[in-house]
Amino acid sequence: MRGDRQQNRALAAVLAVHRRANDAAGSAHNMEAIRLLRQALRALEEGGEGPEWIGARVRVLISLALATAEVGSTVEGFRGLKRAQAQLDLLPDGARRQELQAVVSGQRALLLFRVGRLAESLALFDAIIPTLERLDEGDGLLLARTVLNRAQIHAEMSNLDAASRDFDRAIKLAAEHDHTRLEGKARHGLGDLAQLAGDIPGALRHYDEATRILESAAPGWLARVRIDQARALLVAGLAEEAARHLDEALPELRRNRVIQDVAEAEVARAAAALLEGDIALARKLAVTARRRFLRRGNAPWAEVAALTRHRADAMEALESGARPPARLPSGLVRLAERLAGLGLRDEAAAARLLAVRLLLRRGEVDAAAAQLARVPRPRRTTPVDHRMLLRLCRAELAVATGRTRSALAQARGGLTELGWARDRMGGLDLLCGTAVHGQELGALAVGLVLDTATGEGGARRLFAWQERTRAQVYRYEPMPAIDDPVLAKHITEMRHVQRTVQQHRLAGRSVAALEQRYAWLQREASRLGWYTSRWGRPRPVSSPEEVADTLGHRVLVSLVGHGDALAAVVVRDGRFRLVRLGSLGEAEETAQQLHADLDALAPDHLPAALATAVTASARRRAAALDDLLIRPLRGVLGDRELVIIPTGSLHALPWGALPTLRGRALSIAPSATAWVAAASNPGPESVVLVGGPGVPGAVGEVRQLRSVYPNASIVDGELATSANVLSALDGSGVAHLVAHGAHEPANALFSRLDLVDGPLFAHEAARLAKPPERVVLAACELALSHIRPGEEALGFAGALLASGSRTVVGAVARVGDGAAAEAMADLHRQLAAGTSPAVALAEATAADPLRRPFLCLGAG
């Protein structure tokens, strides 16, 4: 009797170690799990031979097989399952043996899934689940886990409806039996499913829900969630954000030696590097990942890694402009055959499409056409970047065979498809990022039309194509923001942290920890902004006729750059003219030099000799830009008010500083479509005057404007908090804001104005129910923009325009306090008299355009 009790205690101790090992493996701490499982196995080998001991050995061997496969070779994993099966064969028939047989088969199916043998894995799971349902084990864990694993295979095989049913069932089982970790993993799977279906905001929401659950239930699993979050961000074109997720996940994955996940993360990180143009890093990561997959015996993933390496080689060859070597397309064709043989349809298509592009560059048009003919039609789950690559190849083949109209039809169709994908996106970042996938296709179309454009018809076609390809974010009609308490909490803390940073700097104290906290909060707020509230409803692109009708007496100049060529489409009195200008590169370089001169000229009390020298330099550069950009147009422009649609970095050009444009009323817009949307009739002209802290003369300037606007609301001094300012801005007609601030190039929505309680972010101002009709940003460089793919110029001012403000006046270079105050006083006297913002600003800056580098953005 005593011996039985000792045996029972020994067995109970072993099973406790087994549970600890499973907990470690469930959190992806596989090395710890292996250590515990080997300890348990040694104890079992010294124990009894009854059914309970045999069953325990089977369970430990199963767990050890899976953990070993995760950190090493799957061959070892399958070998371990054979050992478990040999032990299992010693058990008599009955419920225990049936259950353990289901577990062995389930783990075999899971290993098959991990090495890409999906059909075999699914068949095994289909056979196991009825047995588990019949056994009806008490805690439901085994059934829930098996259903979840099958859901993942269905998702991988694009069986979306079946995957959805299994994920929902797994969540229900997990909730019924309080298996929190399993619920988190199932919600992670729902994110993968949403991503497959093209619902990127939905995927990101599911990933966040999974993260909140797994942070406490299985923190080691979070790195896997980050891999899939990064993949979703890559679909949305947000390479920098995806890279950050992966750079956070990879060290933990490597520490835990989860080799499959490490290699998958490296492939995703390589894709992010390619999107950012870092070919060397992409190649290095892809090679390393392929070696890891080969060591694991995972042929499908090894070929996916090989495709990433080939993509890097192809991108380098295409960007070089030289004739690619024959080995590159032939290697891709062979890779496509191997991928197709493994059932990787989309990857095989991508390899073949890259080969098509390289063959066309080699002049082998017939071979390219033959390979393109073998690419299957996209499926429902084909990623948008693959769809755009197919369209690009069709268009490039059409160009190579002299079928320009067919090439443009492919570009038109591709951009329409991309628009459908963009319309499903959530926040402003996702809307912007998606444009990267259509960048080459749009450039091809614009280049084709530019090269062949003649006469008014050619100019009109070029204008229409420009509007299809640029500044799509600004054609969305903003929707009311949905309040999210977590996002609001992060924004409030960011304000407090930023204010504390400023105070600590003044006191000479360290701010490193605070800056790290601020960066984390900004990332979290950005992440929530991707899906908590959809940005807006799409509006159609304005037709050339609509733009011409809305212009009236104005003249519109739409700049277009292709390669180093720069041209302008001029719209006047319903007619369209194409004027070819000088070098785009020269214009952009000179504009940067002029910007540097204006920054140097800004201080109020610059020494006279230095001011003279810098002024002379700025005038020379302004004159050079005038010769490049404006003088060729003088015969068409006349003396009318202008609307200018810039290109690239010319969005930040202080146009009023150019000699021909000095004193000329002009407005700058991201696209003609955006200008038309902003040119509607203004609302009520209620006025808000805001004075922030720390700006010399700020309070006095705001108070002085009271004489211009007797009925204005004033928010200054200690009252100038973010809450008070936002409340005053909502529904206002004119808002004058004088405060320090900062342009945030990495994320326009976190450009900021500094107020009494910390920064007011563009994110907050842009989601007002009724944003101010006209905004004047009286200090700092808050009219600056970060140019994102698709000519998306975003910054504090851009976010206001995208949110529905009609006009924003702001500086594109540093401006001295005295110059700003004088310019603003002149501007508001004109505005109060009923003058339009464009005309008022032209008169206010004409006295000293180099030291008053303000632009009128939007309607004018």
N, C-alpha and C positions, 0 to 999 in steps of 0.2 A: 504493500500500500504506500509506504514511504517512498519507494522507488518510483511509483507512478506519479506521486505528487511532484517529485523532483524533475521527472521527465516533462510533466505538464508545465512547470515553472520555466524550465529550460526552453521549451518550445515557445511559450509566451514571450520570453525575452528575445528569441530569434525573430518572431513575428513583429515585435516592437521595432527592432532594428530595420526590418524590411519596410515598415511604414515610414520610418525616418528617411530611408533611402528613396522611397517613392516621392516623398515630399520634396526632397532635394532635386530629384529628376524633374518633377513637375514644375520647379522654378528654374529649370535649365542649368542647375548646378550638377552636371553629370559626373565630374571627377569625384565629388563628395559622395554621390550616390554609388559609384563603383567601389569606393573604399568600404562603405557600409555593407554593400551587398557581398563583397568578398569575405568580410568579417562574418556575416550571417551564414554564408555557404560553408565556411570552415566549421562553425558550430554545428551545422546540420550534418556534416559528414561524420561528426563525433557522436551524433545522437541516435535515435531509434530508427526502426524500419517499418513502423506502422503506417497506415494510410495518411494520418495527419502529418507525419514527418515527410513522407513522399510528396504529399500535396504542397507542403511548405517549400521543399527543394524545387519543385516545378515552378512555383511562383517566383522564387529568388532567381532561378536561372533565366526565366522569361525577362524579368526586370534587368538583370545583368546584360543579357543579349542586346536589349534595346539601348541601354546607356552606353555600352561599348560601341555599338554602331554609330551613335551620335558623335562620339569623340574620335573615332577611328574609321576602320573599314567596315562596310556593311557585310562583307564576307564573314567577318568575325561575328557579326550579329546573327546571320543565318546559321552559322555553326553553333552558336549558343542556343538557338531555338531547337536545333536537332538534339542537343543534350537534354533540353527540357522535355522534348517529345519522347526520348528514350525513358526518362523517369516516369512520364505520364503513362506509358504503356504498362508499367508495373501496377497501376491502380486497377481495382475491379470496376466493372461497369456500374454506372449509377450517376446521380445528379452531380456529384463532385467532379467526376471524370468529364462529364459533358461540359460543365462550366469551364474547367481548366483547358479542355480541348478548344473551346471557343476563344479563350484568352490567347493560347498559343497561335491559333489561326489568325486572330486579330492582330497580334504583334507581327506576324509574318506579312499580313496585308499592309501594315503600316510601313514596314521596311521596303516592301515592293513600291509603295507610294513614294518613299523618300528617294528611291533610285530611279523614279520615272516610269515604272512599269504599271501604268495606271489601270489598264483593262484587267490585268490579273488581280490587282489589288481590289478593284471594285467587285469582281466576281466573288472573291473570298468574303468580303464584308456582306454582300447580299446573302451568302450562305449562312453566315454566323448569326445575323440579327434575329431571324425567326427562332433559333435555338435559345438565344438570350431572352426573348419575349416569353417563350414557353417556360423557361426556368424561373423567371420573375423573381430575381434575387432581391433581397430586402431593401438595400439602400439605393438601388437603381444606378449605381455608379458605372458599372461595366457596360450596361446598355447605353447609357447617356454618352460615355466616352466613345463607344463604337459607332453610334449614330453620328457623332461629331466628326469622327475620322472619315466616315463615308461622305459626309457633306463636303468636306474639303476636296475629296477626289472628284465628286460631281462638279464642284466649282472649277477645278483644274481642267476638267474635260468639257467645260462650257455647258454643262447640263444645269442651267441656272434655276429652273423651276424645281427640279429635284433637290438641288443644293439648298434652296430656300426652305423647302419643307423639312429637310433634315436639320438645318440650323435651328429653325423654330422649335422643332421637337426636342433637340438637345437642350435648348434654353429652358423649355418647360420642365423637362426631367430634372435639370440642375436646380431649378427654383423649388420644385416639389421636395427634393431631398437635401436642399441646402448645400449643394456642391458649388461654392462661390467661384473657385478657381476655374471650374469647367464652364460656368456661365461666362466668365471673362473671355475665355478662349473661343467660345461660340460667337460672342459679339465681335471679337477680332475677325472671325470667319465671315460674319455678315459684312464687315468692311471690305474684305477681299471680293465678296460677291457684288457689292455695289460698285466697286472699282471696275470689275469685269463688264458690268452693264453700262459703264460710262457715267455713273452718278458720283462724281468726285466729291462734292460737298457731303453727300450721304455717307460715302466711304470714310471721310475724315471724321464725321460725327461718330460713326460706329467705333472707329479706332480710339477716339477719346473716351467713349463709354467703357471700352475694354480696358484702357489704361487706368481709369479711376478704380475699376474693380481689381485689377491685377497688381496695382501698387502695393496693396497689403496682402492679397491672396497668393500672388506668385510674382514677386518683383523681378526675378530672373527672366521672366517671360517678356518683360517690357521691351527688351532689345529687339525681339522678333516683331513686335508691333511697330517699332520704329522703322524696320526694313520696309514694311508694307505701306506705312505712312509716306515714306520717301518715294516709293513707286508711284503712289497716287499724285504726289507733288510733281514728279517728272512728267506725268500725263498732262498736268496743268502748266507745264513749262517753267516751274519754279525750281530751277537747278540749284540755286544757292541754298534755299531752304532744305531741299532734299539732301544735299551734301552735308548740311549741319546735322540733320537727323542721323545720317549714317555714320558720321564721324563720332557722334555720341554713342552709337550702338556698338561699333566695331571693337573698341577696347574691352568691353564687357564680354562680348561674344568670344573674343580670343582668350580672355582669362578663363572662361568656362569651357573652352575647347569644344564648342559646338560647331564642328567643322563644316557641316552642310550650311548652317546659317551664316557662318563667317564668309564662306565662298559666295553665297547668294548676295550678301551685303556688299561684297567686293564688286560683283557684277553690277549691282545697282549704282554703287559709287562711281564705277567707271562710266556708266551712262550719264550720270550727273556731270562728270568731268568733260565728256564729249559735248554736252549741251553748253557748258561754259567755255569750250574751246581749248581745254587742256588735254591735248592728244597724248602727250607723253605719259601723264598720270593714268589716263584711261587704258593705254596699252599695258602699262606695268600691272595694274590691278587685274585686268582681264587674264593676263598670262598666269599670275599667281592663283587666281580663282580656278582656272582650268586645271592646274596641277592638283589642287585640293580635290576637285571633283573626280579626277582620274584615280587618285589614291583611294577614294571611297568606292570606286567602281560605278560611279553615276554617269553613264555615257550621255544621256540627254542633256544634263546640266553642263557637262564638259563641252558639248557642242554649242550650247547657248553662250558660254564664256568665249569660245572660239569666234562666234559671230561678233561679239563685242570687240574682240581684237581686230577682226577684219573691218569692222566699221571704222575703227580708229585709222587703220591703214588707208581705207577708201577716202575718209574725210581729208587726210593729209594730202593724198594724191589729187583730189578734186580742188583743194584750195591752192595747190602749187601752181596750177595753170599749165603744167607740163603734161606731155602724153604719158598716161599711166603705163607701167610695165605689164606685159601680158599675163604674168603670174597672178596679179591681183584679181582680175575678173574670173580667170579659170579656177583659182582657189575658191572663190565665192560660189561658183557654180557647183563644184564638188561638195562644198559645205551644204549648199541647198539640198542636194540629193540626200546627204546623210540626215539632215534635219527632217526632211519629208519622210524618210524611212523610219524615223523615230516618232512620227505622228505630230511633229511640231510644225503645224501648218503655217501659222503667222510668221514664225521665225524663218522657215524655209522661204516664204515669200519675200521677207526683208532681205535675205542674202541674195536672192535672185535679182531683186530690184537694185541693190547696190552694184551688182555685176552689170546690169543694164546701163547704169550711169557711166561706169568706167569704160564699157565697150563703146558707148557713144563718144566719149572723149578720145578714144583711140581711132575713131572714124569707122568702126566696124558696125555699121548701121544694121545690116541684115542679121548679124549674130545677136545684136541687141534686141531686134524685133522678135527673133525666135525665142529668146529668154523671156521677154515680156509676155509673149503669148502663153507661156506656161505658168504664169502667176494667176492663182484662182481669185475669184471675186471675194471682196471682203465679207466677213461674217458679222453677225450682230455684235460679237464681242471683240472684233478687230480694233486695236487701239487707234486713236485719232492720228498719231504720228505715222503709223503704218499706212493709213488711208491717204495722208498727204504725200507720202513718198511714192505711192502708186500713181497718184495724179501727176506728180512732178515728172516721173519717168515717162508717162504717156505724153505729157506736154513736150518734154525734151526730145522724144522720138519724133513727134510731129514737127518740131522745128528742124530737126536734122533731115527730114524728108520734104521740107518745103511747104508744110501744111500749117501756115500761121493761124488760120481760123480755127483749126482743130486744137492747136495748142492753147489758144485763148479760151476755147470752150472747156478744156480740161481745167484751166486755172479758175474759170468762173465756177465750175462745178465744185472744185476743191474748196474754194473760199466759202461757198455756200455750206458745204458740209462742216467746215470749221466753225462757221457761224452757229450751226445747230449745236455743236459741242459746247461752244462758248455760252450759248443761251442757257445751258444747264448748270453753269458754274454759279457759285454763290457770291463770295465777297469780291471786292475790287481787285485784289491781288490775283485771284484765279482768272478773272476776266482778262486782265492784262497779260498774264503769263502764257495763256493759250495761244496768243498771236505768234509765238516763236515757231510753231509747227507749220505755219503758212508763209513764213518769211521768204523762203527761196521761191516758192510758187508765185507769190505776189511780185517779187522782184523780176522774175522771168517775164511775167505778163507786162509789167510797166516798161521793162526794157524793150520788149518786142514792139509795143505801141510807140514808144519814144523813137526807136530807130526808123520806123516807117511812117511816122506822122507827118503829114503835109496838109497845108490849108486848114480851113476852119473845122472841117470834119475830123481831121486827125487830132487837132487840139482838143476838140470836144470829147473824143474817145479817150485820149490820154487823161483828161480831167476825170472822166467817169471811173477809169481804172484806179486812179489815185484815191478816190473816195472809197472804193471797195477795199483798199488795202491799208488805209491809215486810220489811226485814232478811233478804233471801234468802241472803246470804253465810253467815249463821250456821246455815243448815240443811244445809250441806255437811259430810259426815263427812270429816275430814282424812285424806289419804293420806300414806304415808311419802314424805319428800322424796327426790328423786334427786340425789345429790351431783354438783355441777358444779364442776370445778376452777377455771374462769375466774371464776365467781361467788364462790367461796370466796376467791380471790386479791383480788378487788375489795373484799370485805367486810373482809379483813385490812388492806388498805391504807387503807381508810376509817377503821378504828380507829386506825391509826398517825397518819394525817393529823390527825384530830380531837384526839388527845392532844398532838400537836406544836402545834396551834393554841392550846390551852390554855396550854402552856408559854411560847409566844411572847407571848401576851397578858400573862401575869404578868411577863415580862421587858421589856414595853414595845416589842416588835418588831412589824414589819408582818406581817399575816396574810393580805393580799389574795390573793396567789398560792396560798397553801395552801387558802383557802376556795374559790377557783375550781377547784382540783384535786378538792376534796371534792365539790363540786356535780357535776362531771363523773363522778366515780366513782359517786355516788348514782344518776345517770341511767343509767349503764351497768349497775349492779346491778339497778335496776328493770327495765330492758329484758330482761336475762337471766331475771329472775324471771317474765316474762310467759309463757315457754314451756319453760323447762328442767324444770319439775316441775309437774304438774297439782295444783291445790289439794286437791280432794276429790271424793267421790261424793255426788250429791244425795240428800237424804232427803225424804220427803213432808212437806207442810205439816200440822201437827197439827190435827185436827178440834176443834171446840168441846167435844165430849164427852170427847175424850182430855185436853184441858187441864183441864176440870172435874174429871175423875177423879184426875188427878195432883195437883191443888191440895190435896186433903184438907181440913184445917181452915183453910187460908189463904184470903185474899181477893185476887183479881187485879183491878187497875184498868188498863184499856187506854185510853190517851188517843187521841183522833182529832181532827185539825184539818182543816177544809175552808174555804178562804177565811179569814175572820176568826172563824169559828165554832169553838168548842172544846166537845167532849163527852167523856164517859167511858163505856165499857162495863165494868160491874162484874160479876164472876163470883164467886158465893158459894153454896156448898152445891148446886152443879149448876144454879143458876138464873142467868139473864143479865138485867141491867137496864141501860137506857140513861138516863144523867143528862146533861142539857145544862148546860154550864158557861158561863163568861163569855167575854171576848174573848181570842182566841189572841194577837193582837198585843200587847195589854196585858200578858198573862202573860209573853211572851217579853221584852218591854222591862223589866219589873220584875225578871225573873230575871237579866238582864244587869247591872242596877244592883246587885242583891244580890251578885252575883259580884264586882263591883268593890269593894264594901264589905268583903267577906271577904278579898280580896287586901290591902286597906289595913290590915286588922286583924291580919294574920298575924304581923308581927315580934314577937319575944319581949319586947323592952323598949320598947314604944310609950309615948310620954308619956301620962300619965294623962288629961289633958284631951282629947287627941286620941282616945284609946281610948274614952272616954265618948261623945264625939260620934259616932264611927263606929259604935259598938255600937248607939246609939239609932237611927241611920239604918238599919242592917241589920235591927233588930227590926221597924221600921215596914214595911220591904219584905217581910220574911218573913211578917208578919201579913197584908199585902195579898195575897200569893200564897196564903196559907192560906185567905183568904176566897174567892179565885177558884177554887182547885183542890180544896180538901179539905172545907171546911165544907158544901158542897152534898151531899157524899157521907157525912157523918158517920152518918146514920141507917142506911146500908147497911153501913158498914165495921165497926161495933162496935169491939172492942178486939183484933181478930185480927191476926196477922202478915200483912203485905202483900207482894204482888208488883206492881210498877209497870212498865208499858210506856210510856215517855214518847213524845213526838212532837217533832220538830225540835230546837231548841236547848234544850228542857227536859230533854234527856238529861244536860246538865251542871248541872242544878239540885241544890243541896245539900238534898235532901229532908228530912233529919233536922233541919234548922234551922227548918222550919215548925212553929209552936207545937203544932198538933194532932198532929204526927208525932214530937215530941220523945220519945225513949226508946222509940219504936215499932219493933219488928223489921220491917225491910223490905228487899227486894232489888229491884234495878233490872235489867231485861233488855231487849235490843233487840227481841225479839218473844216471843210466847208459845211459839212453836215452839222457839226457842232455849232458853227456860227449861225446857221439857219435856225437851229433849235433855240439858241440864246437870243435871237433877234426878235422875239415876240414882244408884244406890248408890255411895258413895265407895270408893276403893281403899285400900291400906295407908297408914297415917298416919305414915310416916317424915318427919322434919322436917329442913329445911335452913335455916340462918341465915346470911345474907350481909350483910357490912358493907363498903360501898364507901368510897373515899377522900374526904377533905375535908368530911365531914358532921360537925359538932360533936357529940361524944358517940356517934358511930356505933358505934365499936368497943365502947365501954362498954355501949351499949344491947344489942348483940348478945350480949355476954358475960353481961349480966344475965339475958337470956332463957334462958340455960343452966340456971338454977335452975328454970325452968318446964318445960323440955324436957331432962331429964338425958341423954338418948341422942341429942340432935340433932347433926348434922354442922355445923361452923362453918367458913365460908370468909370470912376477913377479912384485914385488913392486906395484906401483900405477896402473899398467896395469892389475893386476890380478883381474879384475871384472868378474862377472858371464857371461856377454855377450861375453867378450873376450875369456874366458876359454872355453865356449861352442863352439864358432866358431873354436878355435884351436883344440878341441877334435874331431870335426866332420870329419870323414874320416881318422883319424890318425892311425898309426900302433902301436906305443908304447906311452902311456901317463903316465908320472910320476907326481903324485900329492902329494905335501907335504903341508899340511894345517891342522889346528885344525878342528874338526868335532864332530858330535854326532850321535850315533845310536838311532833311534826312534822306539822302539819296538811296539808301538801301530799302526804305519803306516810306513812300510818300505820305501815308496816312499817319505817320508819327513825326512829321514835321510839326513844329510847335511855335506858339507864342508864349512868352513868359509872363505870367500874371502873379498876383500877390501870393496865392496859395500853390504856385507851381505852374507847370505848362498847361496850356490849352492845346489839345492835339487836333490836327486836321481831321482825324477820325471822328471826333465829337462834333466839330462844326459841320462836317459833310453829311451827318445823318440827322440834322435838324428837320423837323416836320416841314417848316417853310424857311429855307435858307435865305439870307438877305439877297435882295435883287442886285445891289451894287456894293462891292466891298473895296475899301481903300486900305492897303497895307502900307503904313507910312514909314516903316523902318525895316532895316535888314534886307536880306536877299530872298524874300519869300515868294518872288515870282520865278525863282529858279525851278528847273524841272530836271528829273532824271529820265533820260530817253530809254524806254524799254522797247522790246521788239514790236514791230508794227507801228512805229512812230508814235508810241504812247508816251506823251510828255506829261509826267506827273510830279507834283510837289504840293505844297500847301495851297497855292493858288489853283493848281490843276484839280485838286480834290474838291475845292469849292465849285469850280466850273462843272465838274462831272456830277456834283450833287444837285445842280439846278440854279446856282447863282448865274446871273446873266453877264455880269462884267466884274472883273477884278483888276484893280490897279495896284501894281507892286514893282519893286526894284529888282533888276537882274544882276546888279553888282552892288558893292558896298556904297553906302551913301552917308555923307556927313550929317550930323544932327542939324546944323544950321541950314544946309542946302535942302534937307528934307522938309524942315519947318516952312521955309520960304515957298518951296514948290507946293506943299499941301495947302498953304493959305491961298495961293493963287488958284489952285485947282478948285477948291471949294467955293470960292467967290463965283467962279464960272458955273459950277454945278448948281449952286443955289439960284442962279439967274435963269436956269432952265437949259443951259448948254449941255450937249451930249458929252459923255465922258471922254470920247476920243478927241473931240475938238477942244474940250477944256484942258486935257492933259497936254495936248500939243502946244497950247499957248503957255501953260505953266512951265514946261520944260524948255521952251525955245530960248529963254534967256541964257541958259547954261546947260546944254544937253549932256556935256561930258560929266558934269557933277550932279546931274539929276537923271540918272539912268532908269527912269520909270517906264513901264509899258502898260498899255491898256489891253487886257486880255479878255477875249470873249466877244460880246456883241458890239461894244464900242458906243 
